[in-house]
């Protein structure tokens, strides 16, 4: 059973067309980041870029050179799409995209993380075995089949993403549709639909559909009787997200994944009418079976555990943010913070920091409402003032945070020297005051 599930040879048309879609979409994402000013706003203009903690060394790459960095990723995307030096291109893109992801958190997006995972998996897939320059130029032998495990790896990865996203929505602020109301308020000036999105009944429909779609779409795409309906629902769902939330290529990448759920012969007839069909489905055990199964189990065990790590960290992740990232917790909270950074010199003199002169507007909101940003900014202040030969302590006083429209509540302990305490990535930081979200 396991051999047939993973090691049956099937038509590779879904993988070939996905490679083309994937390459085009990541190229558009990278060139678009330059054209829309995203690179400038997040990686060039800021004095501090707030990389992931422990990856501060990536700051040396930020600056004007990021235009070239993203342009190169765009070129690699084109190379992936046309299948030119595919292995080199996909590995290069994966490394560069991962670096870009780790360089800054201000514009963090779960979809950027998903793109890392898919790019990583594509490094191992033989997606260049047909309709590619590698085949045409003789760099690779043409093949019209692939192992079935490729399909199931993609399906399982998507199942994890969507299922965790659905489960994460099963909390008070989503179920009472208050979070939906907050998400839709900034959309009131949208043409045609803006007023509609402010209606209470629309919030209920959007909230319920968000949970049900994420929970059911993968099983529905797998089951042939519901496949077409699930695909049409996916088109509507992802186009709605693209138009309303403007989240880049993710909705279209999600639609591109659909090719793995339809029969390979259907995909071949739709996109590659001249392609030689693969009709003899047979099971062939590769000599790397044991290595594959170990890697498969290790990868997906990690994927299953990482999103639930916040359950093993003290207090509510909605309050502390500890364990939030890379957990498929999407569009679940709105955080507004306030407070004042106070620097205390060794001689006892005090300085109140004007963050408006040091940070972008987006960063200002983050350092007052997200504890890892708060801690990192204290480290920046310590580093910069130490360059002047001064020993300092950094405190955040009058710190308050409002979660999803609740009244502001004390958040960071005003007595803790944030510049001289270690960061604990896998445990609770006691300088985050206890939550009262149940109140």
C-alpha positions as CSV (number, residue, x, y, z in Angstrom):
1,X,0.0,0.0,0.0
2,X,2.8,2.4,1.0
3,X,4.8,1.6,-2.1
4,X,1.8,2.2,-4.4
5,X,0.9,5.4,-2.7
6,X,4.4,6.9,-2.9
7,X,6.3,5.1,-5.7
8,X,3.8,4.6,-8.4
9,X,4.8,6.4,-11.7
10,X,2.2,8.8,-12.9
11,X,2.0,11.5,-15.6
12,X,4.2,14.5,-14.7
13,X,2.0,17.1,-16.4
14,X,0.8,18.7,-13.1
15,X,4.4,19.2,-11.9
16,X,5.5,20.7,-15.3
17,X,2.7,23.2,-15.5
18,X,3.1,24.1,-11.8
19,X,6.8,24.9,-12.4
20,X,5.8,27.3,-15.1
21,X,3.1,29.0,-13.0
22,X,5.4,29.0,-9.9
23,X,8.3,30.7,-11.8
24,X,6.0,33.3,-13.4
25,X,4.4,34.2,-10.1
26,X,7.6,34.5,-8.1
27,X,9.1,36.6,-10.8
28,X,6.1,38.9,-10.6
29,X,6.4,39.0,-6.8
30,X,10.0,40.1,-6.9
31,X,9.8,42.6,-9.8
32,X,6.5,43.9,-8.2
33,X,8.3,44.4,-4.8
34,X,10.7,46.8,-6.6
35,X,8.0,48.5,-8.7
36,X,5.6,49.1,-5.9
37,X,8.3,50.5,-3.5
38,X,8.0,47.6,-1.1
39,X,11.8,47.0,-1.3
40,X,12.5,50.7,-0.7
41,X,10.1,51.0,2.2
42,X,11.2,47.9,4.1
43,X,14.8,47.2,3.1
44,X,16.4,50.4,2.0
45,X,14.9,53.5,3.8
46,X,14.6,52.2,7.4
47,X,17.6,52.8,9.7
48,X,16.8,49.4,11.4
49,X,15.3,46.5,9.5
50,X,14.4,44.2,12.4
51,X,15.5,40.8,11.1
52,X,14.5,37.6,12.8
53,X,16.4,37.4,16.1
54,X,19.7,35.6,15.7
55,X,19.8,36.7,12.1
56,X,21.0,40.2,12.7
57,X,24.0,39.5,10.5
58,X,21.7,39.7,7.5
59,X,21.4,43.5,8.0
60,X,24.7,43.9,6.2
61,X,22.9,43.1,2.9
62,X,20.2,45.8,3.2
63,X,20.5,49.1,1.4
64,X,20.5,50.0,-2.3
65,X,21.8,46.6,-3.2
66,X,18.4,45.1,-2.4
67,X,17.2,46.3,-5.8
68,X,19.7,44.1,-7.4
69,X,18.9,41.3,-4.9
70,X,15.2,41.3,-5.8
71,X,16.0,41.7,-9.5
72,X,18.2,38.7,-9.4
73,X,15.4,36.7,-7.7
74,X,13.0,37.8,-10.4
75,X,15.4,36.6,-13.1
76,X,15.7,33.3,-11.3
77,X,11.9,33.1,-11.3
78,X,11.9,33.4,-15.1
79,X,14.6,30.8,-15.3
80,X,12.5,28.4,-13.2
81,X,9.5,29.0,-15.5
82,X,11.3,28.3,-18.7
83,X,13.3,25.5,-17.1
84,X,16.7,26.9,-17.8
85,X,19.4,25.5,-15.4
86,X,16.5,24.6,-13.2
87,X,18.3,23.0,-10.3
88,X,20.7,25.9,-9.9
89,X,17.8,28.4,-10.4
90,X,15.4,26.9,-7.8
91,X,18.2,26.4,-5.2
92,X,19.4,30.0,-5.8
93,X,15.9,31.4,-5.5
94,X,15.2,29.4,-2.3
95,X,18.4,30.6,-0.6
96,X,17.8,34.3,-1.6
97,X,14.1,34.2,-0.8
98,X,14.8,32.7,2.6
99,X,17.4,35.4,3.3
100,X,15.0,38.1,2.3
101,X,12.4,36.6,4.6
102,X,14.7,36.6,7.5
103,X,16.0,40.1,6.9
104,X,12.9,41.9,8.1
105,X,9.7,41.2,10.1
106,X,7.9,44.6,9.8
107,X,6.1,43.4,6.7
108,X,5.9,39.8,7.9
109,X,3.5,37.6,6.0
110,X,2.7,33.9,6.4
111,X,2.6,33.5,2.7
112,X,6.3,34.4,2.5
113,X,7.0,31.5,4.8
114,X,4.9,29.2,2.6
115,X,6.9,30.3,-0.4
116,X,10.1,29.2,1.4
117,X,8.7,25.7,2.0
118,X,7.4,25.3,-1.5
119,X,10.7,26.5,-3.0
120,X,12.6,24.1,-0.8
121,X,10.4,21.2,-1.9
122,X,10.8,22.2,-5.5
123,X,14.5,21.8,-5.2
124,X,14.0,18.1,-5.0
125,X,11.3,17.7,-7.6
126,X,12.2,16.9,-11.2
127,X,10.1,19.8,-12.5
128,X,12.3,20.4,-15.5
129,X,12.0,17.1,-17.3
130,X,9.7,18.4,-20.0
131,X,8.8,21.7,-21.7
132,X,12.0,23.2,-20.5
133,X,15.2,24.7,-22.0
134,X,17.2,22.1,-20.0
135,X,15.6,19.3,-22.1
136,X,15.8,21.3,-25.4
137,X,19.4,22.1,-24.9
138,X,20.3,18.6,-23.8
139,X,21.1,19.3,-20.1
140,X,18.4,16.9,-19.0
141,X,16.6,13.9,-20.4
142,X,13.0,14.2,-21.3
143,X,10.6,12.3,-19.1
144,X,6.8,12.1,-19.1
145,X,6.3,10.6,-15.6
146,X,7.1,11.2,-12.0
147,X,6.7,9.5,-8.7
148,X,3.3,9.9,-7.1
149,X,4.9,11.0,-3.8
150,X,5.4,14.4,-5.4
151,X,1.7,14.9,-5.5
152,X,1.2,13.7,-2.0
153,X,3.9,15.9,-0.5
154,X,2.2,19.0,-2.0
155,X,-1.2,17.8,-0.9
156,X,-0.1,17.1,2.7
157,X,1.8,20.4,2.9
158,X,-1.4,22.3,1.9
159,X,-3.5,20.2,4.2
160,X,-1.4,21.3,7.1
161,X,-1.5,24.9,6.2
162,X,-5.2,25.1,5.6
163,X,-6.2,22.9,8.6
164,X,-4.1,24.9,11.1
165,X,-5.4,28.1,9.6
166,X,-9.0,26.9,10.2
167,X,-8.3,25.7,13.8
168,X,-6.6,29.0,14.6
169,X,-9.9,30.8,13.7
170,X,-11.8,28.9,16.4
171,X,-11.4,31.5,19.1
172,X,-13.7,34.2,20.5
173,X,-12.8,37.2,18.4
174,X,-13.3,35.4,15.2
175,X,-16.4,33.4,16.2
176,X,-18.2,36.5,17.4
177,X,-17.2,38.1,14.1
178,X,-15.6,41.1,15.9
179,X,-12.3,40.4,14.1
180,X,-14.0,40.4,10.7
181,X,-15.5,43.8,11.5
182,X,-12.0,45.1,12.3
183,X,-10.6,43.7,9.1
184,X,-13.4,45.2,7.0
185,X,-13.4,48.7,8.5
186,X,-10.5,50.0,6.4
187,X,-12.2,48.7,3.2
188,X,-15.2,51.0,3.5
189,X,-14.1,53.2,0.7
190,X,-13.7,50.3,-1.8
191,X,-15.9,50.9,-4.9
192,X,-19.1,48.8,-5.1
193,X,-18.3,46.4,-2.2
194,X,-17.0,48.9,0.5
195,X,-20.4,49.5,2.1
196,X,-21.4,45.9,1.8
197,X,-18.4,44.8,3.7
198,X,-19.5,46.8,6.7
199,X,-22.8,44.9,7.1
200,X,-23.1,42.6,10.1
201,X,-24.5,39.8,8.0
202,X,-21.5,40.0,5.6
203,X,-19.2,39.6,8.6
204,X,-21.0,36.4,9.6
205,X,-20.8,35.0,6.1
206,X,-17.1,35.9,5.7
207,X,-16.2,34.6,9.2
208,X,-18.0,31.3,8.7
209,X,-16.8,30.7,5.2
210,X,-13.2,31.4,6.3
211,X,-13.3,28.6,8.8
212,X,-15.2,26.1,6.6
213,X,-13.2,26.8,3.4
214,X,-9.9,26.3,5.2
215,X,-11.1,23.1,6.9
216,X,-12.8,21.5,3.9
217,X,-11.1,22.7,0.7
218,X,-8.3,20.1,0.6
219,X,-10.6,17.1,1.3
220,X,-13.1,18.4,-1.2
221,X,-10.5,18.8,-3.9
222,X,-9.3,15.3,-3.3
223,X,-12.8,13.8,-3.6
224,X,-13.8,13.6,-7.3
225,X,-17.6,14.3,-6.8
226,X,-16.8,17.6,-5.1
227,X,-13.6,18.5,-6.9
228,X,-15.0,21.0,-9.4
229,X,-17.2,22.7,-6.9
230,X,-14.2,23.0,-4.6
231,X,-12.2,24.5,-7.4
232,X,-14.8,27.1,-8.3
233,X,-15.1,27.9,-4.6
234,X,-11.3,28.3,-4.5
235,X,-11.4,30.7,-7.4
236,X,-14.0,32.9,-5.7
237,X,-12.3,32.7,-2.3
238,X,-8.8,33.5,-3.5
239,X,-9.9,36.3,-5.9
240,X,-11.9,37.8,-3.0
241,X,-8.7,37.8,-0.8
242,X,-6.6,39.2,-3.7
243,X,-9.0,42.1,-4.3
244,X,-9.9,42.9,-0.7
245,X,-6.6,42.3,1.1
246,X,-4.1,42.7,-1.7
247,X,-1.8,40.0,-0.6
248,X,0.4,39.6,-3.6
249,X,0.8,36.3,-5.4
250,X,-0.5,34.0,-2.7
251,X,-4.1,33.7,-4.0
252,X,-2.8,32.8,-7.5
253,X,-0.2,30.5,-6.1
254,X,-3.0,28.7,-4.2
255,X,-5.0,28.3,-7.4
256,X,-1.9,27.0,-9.2
257,X,-1.7,24.2,-6.6
258,X,-5.0,22.9,-7.9
259,X,-3.3,21.2,-10.7
260,X,-2.1,18.5,-8.3
261,X,-5.7,17.6,-7.4
262,X,-7.0,16.9,-10.9
263,X,-6.2,13.8,-12.9
264,X,-2.8,14.1,-14.7
265,X,-4.4,13.2,-18.0
266,X,-6.8,16.1,-17.6
267,X,-4.0,18.5,-17.0
268,X,-2.0,17.1,-20.0
269,X,-5.0,17.6,-22.3
270,X,-5.6,21.1,-21.0
271,X,-2.0,22.5,-21.1
272,X,0.1,20.1,-23.1
273,X,-1.9,18.6,-26.0
274,X,1.2,17.6,-27.8
275,X,2.9,16.0,-24.8
276,X,3.3,12.2,-25.0
277,X,0.8,10.7,-22.5
278,X,2.0,8.4,-19.8
279,X,-0.5,5.5,-19.7
280,X,1.3,2.6,-18.0
281,X,1.0,3.3,-14.3
282,X,3.5,1.1,-12.5
283,X,5.2,0.9,-9.1
284,X,9.0,1.2,-9.2
285,X,10.9,1.2,-5.9
286,X,13.8,3.7,-6.0
287,X,17.1,2.8,-4.4
288,X,16.7,5.9,-2.1
289,X,13.4,4.7,-0.6
290,X,14.7,4.5,3.0
291,X,16.3,7.9,2.8
292,X,13.2,9.4,1.3
293,X,10.9,8.0,4.0
294,X,13.2,9.3,6.8
295,X,13.3,12.7,5.2
296,X,9.5,12.7,4.6
297,X,8.7,11.8,8.2
298,X,11.2,14.3,9.6
299,X,10.0,17.1,7.4
300,X,6.3,16.6,8.2
301,X,6.8,16.0,11.8
302,X,8.5,19.4,12.0
303,X,5.6,20.9,10.1
304,X,3.1,19.4,12.5
305,X,4.9,20.4,15.7
306,X,6.1,24.0,14.8
307,X,2.6,25.5,14.5
308,X,1.4,24.2,17.9
309,X,4.5,25.3,19.9
310,X,2.6,28.2,21.4
311,X,0.4,25.7,23.4
312,X,3.6,24.8,25.4
313,X,4.5,28.4,26.1
314,X,2.9,30.2,29.1
315,X,0.0,32.6,28.5
316,X,-2.1,33.3,25.5
317,X,-0.3,33.6,22.1
318,X,-2.9,36.3,21.1
319,X,-1.4,38.4,24.0
320,X,2.3,37.4,24.0
321,X,2.9,36.7,20.3
322,X,5.2,34.0,21.4
323,X,4.9,31.1,18.9
324,X,2.7,33.1,16.5
325,X,4.9,33.2,13.4
326,X,5.2,30.2,11.1
327,X,2.0,28.8,12.7
328,X,-0.5,29.6,10.0
329,X,-2.3,32.1,12.3
330,X,-3.5,34.4,9.6
331,X,-5.5,37.7,10.0
332,X,-6.4,36.9,13.6
333,X,-5.5,40.0,15.5
334,X,-5.1,43.8,15.5
335,X,-2.6,45.2,17.9
336,X,-2.3,48.8,18.9
337,X,0.4,49.8,21.4
338,X,1.6,52.8,23.3
339,X,4.5,53.6,25.6
340,X,7.7,55.6,26.0
341,X,11.3,54.2,25.7
342,X,13.5,55.5,28.5
343,X,17.3,55.3,28.4
344,X,19.1,55.5,31.7
345,X,22.8,56.2,31.7
346,X,25.2,54.7,34.2
347,X,25.5,58.1,35.9
348,X,21.7,58.1,36.4
349,X,20.7,60.6,33.8
350,X,17.7,59.8,31.7
351,X,16.8,60.2,28.0
352,X,13.3,59.7,26.5
353,X,13.6,58.4,23.0
354,X,11.6,59.9,20.2
355,X,10.9,56.8,18.1
356,X,9.4,58.9,15.3
357,X,12.8,60.2,14.3
358,X,14.3,56.6,14.3
359,X,11.6,54.3,12.9
360,X,9.1,54.2,10.0
361,X,5.4,54.4,10.9
362,X,5.1,50.6,10.5
363,X,8.0,50.0,12.8
364,X,6.7,52.4,15.4
365,X,3.5,50.4,15.7
366,X,5.5,47.2,16.0
367,X,8.0,48.2,18.7
368,X,5.2,49.3,21.0
369,X,2.9,46.3,20.5
370,X,5.1,43.3,19.6
371,X,7.5,42.1,22.3
372,X,10.3,40.8,20.1
373,X,10.3,44.2,18.3
374,X,10.4,45.9,21.7
375,X,13.4,43.8,22.8
376,X,15.2,44.3,19.5
377,X,14.8,48.0,19.6
378,X,16.2,48.1,23.1
379,X,19.3,46.2,21.7
380,X,19.6,48.8,18.9
381,X,19.6,51.6,21.4
382,X,22.1,49.9,23.6
383,X,24.4,49.2,20.6
384,X,24.2,52.7,19.1
385,X,24.7,54.5,22.4
386,X,27.5,52.2,23.4
387,X,29.3,53.3,20.3
388,X,29.5,56.6,22.0
389,X,31.2,54.9,25.0
390,X,28.0,55.0,27.2
391,X,26.7,52.2,29.4
392,X,22.9,52.3,29.3
393,X,19.7,50.6,30.4
394,X,16.5,50.7,28.4
395,X,13.0,50.6,29.8
396,X,9.6,50.8,28.2
397,X,7.3,52.8,30.5
398,X,3.6,53.3,30.4
399,X,3.4,50.3,28.0
400,X,-0.1,49.4,27.0
401,X,-1.6,47.2,24.3
402,X,-5.0,47.0,22.8
403,X,-5.9,43.6,21.2
404,X,-8.7,43.5,18.7
405,X,-10.3,46.7,19.9
406,X,-10.2,45.9,23.6
407,X,-9.3,48.7,26.1
408,X,-5.5,49.3,26.4
409,X,-4.0,47.1,29.0
410,X,-0.5,47.2,30.7
411,X,1.8,45.1,28.6
412,X,5.6,45.3,29.2
413,X,7.0,45.5,32.8
414,X,8.4,49.1,33.3
415,X,11.0,47.8,35.7
416,X,12.8,45.4,33.4
417,X,16.0,46.6,31.7
418,X,15.3,45.4,28.1
419,X,18.8,46.1,27.0
420,X,20.4,43.7,29.4
421,X,18.1,40.6,29.4
422,X,18.5,37.6,27.0
423,X,15.8,36.7,24.5
424,X,14.1,33.3,25.0
425,X,12.8,32.0,21.6
426,X,11.2,28.9,22.9
427,X,9.9,30.0,26.3
428,X,7.9,32.7,27.9
429,X,9.4,36.1,28.6
430,X,8.4,37.1,32.2
431,X,8.7,40.8,31.4
432,X,5.5,40.5,29.4
433,X,2.8,41.2,32.0
434,X,0.0,38.6,32.4
435,X,-2.9,38.9,30.0
436,X,-6.4,39.6,30.9
437,X,-8.0,38.7,27.5
438,X,-10.8,36.8,29.3
439,X,-11.9,39.8,31.2
